[in-house]
Amino acid sequence: MKQLLVMLLLAAGCATAASDHGRAEKTMTTVRGEFEVTLTPQAPDPTRPWSPGRMLIDKKFRGGLEGTSSGEMLAVRTAVEGSAGYVAMERVTGTLEGRSGSFALQHSGTMTRGTPSLSVTVVPDSGTGELEGISGAMTIDVTGGKHAYTFSYRLP
């Protein structure tokens, strides 16, 4: 499980932004910052002969996005060294450049024989409060054990 986590973090370090599906309410705004992440492994389901690894996610964001998030990740490692995949959902709550509310992020990451790909996008219509109508995508960079984000978003 620890090796899978390392592979997924490496994948996150090479992430590229995904499309926000062409919403055109306002020009794209980009903020940057850092975050701390705590991953808590969960016990496998004993009733299933095969089940993916599962972890709880808790983050604390600083920078243009100030707040916390909580979520859940499912991950699978294959028999081929350097190949794995994960999906995750998280709810972010806090302030984005002074606007308060929450929104959900959807992660989809794969590593094919060591080549990573990661998409982290805002779930459509998940924004609340002053973040209602938000769309966008986040990239994640892990360098020297520190986590940084770049978040490009639109608000109506």
BELBEL-V622138 format. One line per field, one symbol per residue. phi: phi as a letter, one per 40 degrees, with the letter a starting at -180 (. if undefined). psi: psi as a letter, one per 30 degrees, with the letter a starting at -180 (. if undefined). burial: 1 if it has 9 or more other C-alpha atoms within 8 Angstrom, else 0. A space follows every 50 residues. Layout:
# BELBEL-V622138
phi->???
psi->???
burial->???
This chain:
# BELBEL-V622138
phi->.ccccccccccccbcbcccbggcbcaccbbbbibabbbbbcbcccccbcb accbbcbbbbcbhcbbibaaaabbbbbbccdgbaaabababcbibbfgcb iaabbbbabbbbfgccaabbbccdgccbfcbcgcaiabbbbbbfgbbbbb bbabbc
psi->eeeeeeeeeeeefglkklkghgkgellkkkllallkkkkjklkljffkfk klkkkkkkljkkbfjkallkakkkkkklfkkgklllllkkkkkbkjhfkl allkkkkjkljjhfjlkkkjlkkkgfklbfgkgklalklkkjkhfkkllk jklkk.
burial->00010011111111101101000000000011111110000000000000 00111111111111111111111111000001111111111111110001 11111111111100011111111001110011111111111100011111 111110
